[in-house]
Amino acid sequence: MIDSHCHLADAAFAADLPAVIERARAAGLERALVILEAGNAQEAAQAASVAGLWPEVRIAVGVHPHAAGGYRADPERAAQAVRAQIAETPSARAVGEIGLDYHYDYSPRDVQQQVFRAQLRLAIELDLPVVIHTREAEEDTLAILGQEGEGGALRGVLHCFTGTPALARAGVGLGLHVSFAGIITFPKAGELRETARLVPIDRLLSETDSPFLAPVPYRGKRNEPAYVTRVVAALADLHRISAPDLGARTCANFHSLFRP
């Protein structure tokens, strides 16, 4: 199994990082993709510790839409920051997480869009996949992806998917993967489970988005990569195959997309 999206460089894991990684490996995880905020020195330092403990981990670097406002004077500077950090991070395999978030609107929407576009163009230039965050911004997200990725140059994943079936179908149509987190185990997430059932297995990924969104039966606690087993089991049940088979299929999808 692989946790295709986690925040192991978050301060929430600073005190017990070795134990968290040991539990992940004991649970059968091959590797994880660790998400870093571009320019965050604390996260970069902790990511180095993660790599020392778990050499198979890979890194994604991006400017999250929440932080896009810091680049309003020059949105291209966001891409420059990501470029510089990727260049000095040998294990970097993706640009992300990037995208649009109209739920919190921590950054002006036009700035979010400009920063998103700049990073999409960087990913195409570097031939790297993108890790996409979209919340209450489906129409604009799809429009920008379609425009910047015209001709099929863009590859990536809609991470921690909570959107509509239409968004999932459109994402797959654009050549993207769709990743589900522990939310699909929540009792009231029936509609999301039905959407997960619609996604072809060869486009599925599993993730925790830890330390957030712990799956049942760990809700209310800190999430961690080992708990991706619960996501894999839920997806396997939805697609009516065994958990080991689903885990192997999502691993293959991860390798195809991120070329680790």
C-alpha positions, 0 to 999 in steps of 0.5 A, a space after each residue: 500500500 501507499 499513502 499518496 498524500 500526507 503531511 509527515 513534515 507537519 509539526 503534529 508529528 515532530 514529537 514521535 516521528 520514528 514511531 509513526 513511520 514504524 507503524 506505517 511500515 508495519 502496516 504494510 506501506 511501501 512508501 508515502 508522498 509527503 506534501 511540503 509548503 514551498 519556502 517553509 524551512 521547518 517542514 523542509 527540515 522535518 522532511 529531511 528527518 522523514 527521508 532519513 527514517 524512511 528513504 522510500 518516501 517521495 516529496 511534493 512541493 507547492 503553494 497551497 491556495 490558502 497561501 496564494 495571497 502572499 504572492 498577489 504582487 507577483 504570482 509567478 514568484 510562487 512558481 519560482 519558489 516551488 522550482 527552487 525547492 524542487 531543484 534542491 530536493 532529489 526526492 521531489 516528484 510532484 508540484 502540489 498541493 495547489 489549486 483553488 479553495 473558495 470555502 475559506 477564501 483565505 486568498 483572493 480568488 483571482 490571485 488563487 487562480 493566477 498562482 494555480 496557473 503559474 504552478 501548472 505551467 511549471 509542472 508541465 515544463 518540469 514534466 511533473 504531476 500535480 496534486 490538486 486541492 479544490 474546494 467549492 471551486 469545481 467550475 473554475 478548477 476544471 476550466 483552468 485545468 482544461 486551458 493550461 493542460 490543453 493537448 494532454 500535457 498535464 497529469 496529476 491527481 484530484 486529492 482528498 476527493 469530496 466533489 461531485 460525480 461530475 467532477 470525478 468524471 471530468 477529472 478522469 476525462 482530463 487524464 487525472 487520477 482521483 484520490 480518496 481519504 478517510 472521509 469515505 469511511 464516515 457514516 454520512 459519506 454515502 454519496 461520496 462512496 457512490 462516487 468512489 465506485 464510479 472511478 475506474 480502478 486504474 485511476 484510483 489512489 488512496 491517501 490519509 491527508 494526515 494529520 487530518 481526517 482520521 478514518 473510522 474508527 479513529 475519528 477525532 484523533 490525529 491521523 497517520 499514514 498507517 491508517 490508509 489501510 482503512 481507506 484501502 479496505 473501504 475502496 476494495 469493498 466498493 469495487 468488490 475486490 480484495 483489499 490486497 488486490 486493491 492495494 496492489 492496484 493503487 500502488 501500480 497507479 501511484 508508480 505510473 503517475 509519480 514515477 518514484 
